[in-house]
Amino acid sequence: MFAKAFTPNFYLEPVDNELQLRIGTPSPAAPKEKRILVIGGGVSGMTSAWALMDQGYDVTILSDRWADRKNRITSQIAGALWEYPPAVCGKHTDAISLCHSKGWAMTSYKIFEQIVTKLGETDGIDHGVRMRIANFFFDTPLEARPDQLEKWEEICSLSHTIKGLKRSADLIQHHSVDQKAGMKDAYQLLSPAVDTDVYMMWLHFVLSCKGATFVTERIKGSLLDQEEELLSRFDAYAIINATGLSALELAGDETVYPLRGAIIRVKNDGTKFPKLTEALAVTHDETYGTDEDMVFIVPRNDNILILGGITEPNEWNLNLTVDTPVIKRMRERCNAFVPGLENAEYDDETDLLQGLRPFRGSNVRVERETAPRKDGSHSRIVHTYGQGGSGFSLSFGCAGTVVSLVQEIEASKPPAKMELVNAVCY
Ligand SMILES: Cc1cc2nc3c(=O)[nH]c(=O)nc-3n(C[C@H](O)[C@H](O)[C@H](O)COP(=O)(O)OP(=O)(O)OC[C@H]3O[C@@H](n4cnc5c(N)ncnc54)[C@H](O)[C@@H]3O)c2cc1C
């Protein structure tokens, strides 16, 4: 897609087990002479590939699809607002995953912020990351929602990293949120927000400049069953499985399921409603017994505002339109949050994007394959999937763990399951 143009003057480096962004060229790492096969061209695979390359590995990224404006992959559909876990789609509840996710999210926050503050355009290509104020609204005081109060208190304890913290019910009036939305409490923070089309192209460009090899192909069947053949065919030392929902087939993980989501795209040029520069969100809450309570309004870039959201488990069909009742109701929920939004015009390129968040029974899995190979030896597959509604929020953190798991394989350590005890809990 891109010609290898120049060497980017930035790199990822693990420091005390946490990935950090550094400016400069990586100090020549001892050549590892090892190739890693990364399967999946979404945000999880591409970020893992970047982290591995900066550690000196050669990387081949194999994917059946790549970021493409005409036929977007899930990583492009994402609202791509960084959120402290659990995310507003309300399904990240597994204790082990949540504990790891908090650490992964903080790593990602720092790196996205550094991308904004330290990197300009890369050879004329924008990275598409911005820091935006994100407002979260609640229909009761936080004190009546212990889970949400605890989340806010954790966020406050991280104020050395997470900027712009403020809790006040005045935010409801400040944003002229309609009374019919019934909001009673709110807080805000400064959050990375990603223009996914731009960022995924930028990632592709950075990886191609760093020398990655790209192969377009679909892998079928169990990875474990064909591990040796794949390692030999791609002259690879290890395999990273970052295939999102396809982990159902490739990892034989029957707990993988889709959570269908959708976003409406409207023009945000200030003509039909006051131009919005901040994000506005209401968390999905299962205790209300409805899947239709989530609000997710995020400026995609300077021109487009995206409106969401819906959370439909096990719904595989991508057959929604702006006239489907569930999408009309989603739009009405959003209208209560921005005066004049009902007059908004659809984006000329597309009015609606829909996608399947790649969920898993016990949420995110960044773990080595624990089943042995046919010959009884340890598998060299590392899984990174099940990021659900948080693939961007967790991307750099998960990539750091992928690097350390590959290093574990090199050190001939046996694979272990994700555990609470090993997690970085913030
Ligand atoms: C409506 C919506 C809103 C969202 N909002 C947010 C948000 O605000 N913040 C956030 O962080 N996340 C959000 N997400 C979630 C985010 O999009 C996902 O978590 C993320 O895209 C997962 O990335 P991934 O790389 O793991 O999977 P994917 O993006 O699905 O990428 C998988 C890749 O693997 C390839 N692949 C699959 N199967 C095979 C195979 N058999 N052989 C070869 N290649 C294969 C695919 O072509 C693709 O390139 C949202 C998602 C949706 C749908």
The ligand as an SDF file (V2000), in Angstrom:
LIG
                    3D

 53 58  0  0  0  0  0  0  0  0999 V2000
  -19.6800    0.5310   17.0890 C   0  0  0  0  0  0  0  0  0  0  0  0
  -18.3630    0.2540   17.7680 C   0  0  0  0  0  0  0  0  0  0  0  0
  -17.8320    1.1960   18.6480 C   0  0  0  0  0  0  0  0  0  0  0  0
  -16.5990    0.9590   19.2780 C   0  0  0  0  0  0  0  0  0  0  0  0
  -16.0670    1.9280   20.0880 N   0  0  0  0  0  0  0  0  0  0  0  0
  -14.8480    1.7510   20.6460 C   0  0  0  0  0  0  0  0  0  0  0  0
  -14.2510    2.7610   21.4500 C   0  0  0  0  0  0  0  0  0  0  0  0
  -14.8190    3.8400   21.6560 O   0  0  0  0  0  0  0  0  0  0  0  0
  -13.0140    2.5320   21.9870 N   0  0  0  0  0  0  0  0  0  0  0  0
  -12.3560    1.3590   21.7630 C   0  0  0  0  0  0  0  0  0  0  0  0
  -11.2390    1.2100   22.2690 O   0  0  0  0  0  0  0  0  0  0  0  0
  -12.9050    0.3800   21.0140 N   0  0  0  0  0  0  0  0  0  0  0  0
  -14.1250    0.5400   20.4650 C   0  0  0  0  0  0  0  0  0  0  0  0
  -14.6920   -0.4580   19.7070 N   0  0  0  0  0  0  0  0  0  0  0  0
  -14.0610   -1.7820   19.7030 C   0  0  0  0  0  0  0  0  0  0  0  0
  -12.9460   -1.9270   18.6980 C   0  0  0  0  0  0  0  0  0  0  0  0
  -13.4020   -1.6610   17.4000 O   0  0  0  0  0  0  0  0  0  0  0  0
  -12.4330   -3.3690   18.7710 C   0  0  0  0  0  0  0  0  0  0  0  0
  -12.1200   -3.7060   20.1040 O   0  0  0  0  0  0  0  0  0  0  0  0
  -11.1860   -3.5120   17.9240 C   0  0  0  0  0  0  0  0  0  0  0  0
  -11.4540   -3.1910   16.6000 O   0  0  0  0  0  0  0  0  0  0  0  0
  -10.6150   -4.9240   18.0120 C   0  0  0  0  0  0  0  0  0  0  0  0
   -9.4780   -4.9230   17.1930 O   0  0  0  0  0  0  0  0  0  0  0  0
   -8.8170   -6.2630   16.6970 P   0  0  0  0  0  0  0  0  0  0  0  0
   -7.6170   -5.8660   15.9410 O   0  0  0  0  0  0  0  0  0  0  0  0
   -8.6770   -7.1870   17.8420 O   0  0  0  0  0  0  0  0  0  0  0  0
   -9.9220   -6.9040   15.7480 O   0  0  0  0  0  0  0  0  0  0  0  0
  -10.3990   -6.4290   14.2720 P   0  0  0  0  0  0  0  0  0  0  0  0
  -10.4380   -4.9560   14.1410 O   0  0  0  0  0  0  0  0  0  0  0  0
  -11.6610   -7.1850   14.0170 O   0  0  0  0  0  0  0  0  0  0  0  0
   -9.2640   -6.9830   13.3610 O   0  0  0  0  0  0  0  0  0  0  0  0
   -9.1180   -8.3400   13.0810 C   0  0  0  0  0  0  0  0  0  0  0  0
   -8.2270   -8.4930   11.8740 C   0  0  0  0  0  0  0  0  0  0  0  0
   -7.9930   -9.8640   11.6460 O   0  0  0  0  0  0  0  0  0  0  0  0
   -8.2580  -10.1750   10.2940 C   0  0  0  0  0  0  0  0  0  0  0  0
   -8.7230  -11.5790   10.2600 N   0  0  0  0  0  0  0  0  0  0  0  0
   -9.8130  -12.0770   10.8650 C   0  0  0  0  0  0  0  0  0  0  0  0
   -9.9160  -13.3790   10.6220 N   0  0  0  0  0  0  0  0  0  0  0  0
   -8.8550  -13.7220    9.8590 C   0  0  0  0  0  0  0  0  0  0  0  0
   -8.4160  -14.9480    9.2940 C   0  0  0  0  0  0  0  0  0  0  0  0
   -9.0870  -16.0910    9.4680 N   0  0  0  0  0  0  0  0  0  0  0  0
   -7.2840  -14.9530    8.5280 N   0  0  0  0  0  0  0  0  0  0  0  0
   -6.6070  -13.7990    8.3300 C   0  0  0  0  0  0  0  0  0  0  0  0
   -6.9800  -12.6250    8.8560 N   0  0  0  0  0  0  0  0  0  0  0  0
   -8.1000  -12.5790    9.6120 C   0  0  0  0  0  0  0  0  0  0  0  0
   -9.3050   -9.1870    9.8730 C   0  0  0  0  0  0  0  0  0  0  0  0
   -9.3290   -9.0020    8.4700 O   0  0  0  0  0  0  0  0  0  0  0  0
   -8.8310   -7.9360   10.5880 C   0  0  0  0  0  0  0  0  0  0  0  0
   -7.8430   -7.2920    9.8340 O   0  0  0  0  0  0  0  0  0  0  0  0
  -15.9160   -0.2450   19.0530 C   0  0  0  0  0  0  0  0  0  0  0  0
  -16.4310   -1.1730   18.1490 C   0  0  0  0  0  0  0  0  0  0  0  0
  -17.6430   -0.9390   17.5130 C   0  0  0  0  0  0  0  0  0  0  0  0
  -18.1680   -1.9480   16.5260 C   0  0  0  0  0  0  0  0  0  0  0  0
  1  2  1  0
  2  3  1  0
  2 52  2  0
  3  4  2  0
  4  5  1  0
  4 50  1  0
  5  6  2  0
  6  7  1  0
  6 13  1  0
  7  8  2  0
  7  9  1  0
  9 10  1  0
 10 11  2  0
 10 12  1  0
 12 13  2  0
 13 14  1  0
 14 15  1  0
 14 50  1  0
 15 16  1  0
 16 17  1  0
 16 18  1  0
 18 19  1  0
 18 20  1  0
 20 21  1  0
 20 22  1  0
 22 23  1  0
 23 24  1  0
 24 25  2  0
 24 26  1  0
 24 27  1  0
 27 28  1  0
 28 29  2  0
 28 30  1  0
 28 31  1  0
 31 32  1  0
 32 33  1  0
 33 34  1  0
 33 48  1  0
 34 35  1  0
 35 36  1  0
 35 46  1  0
 36 37  1  0
 36 45  1  0
 37 38  2  0
 38 39  1  0
 39 40  1  0
 39 45  2  0
 40 41  1  0
 40 42  2  0
 42 43  1  0
 43 44  2  0
 44 45  1  0
 46 47  1  0
 46 48  1  0
 48 49  1  0
 50 51  2  0
 51 52  1  0
 52 53  1  0
M  END
$$$$
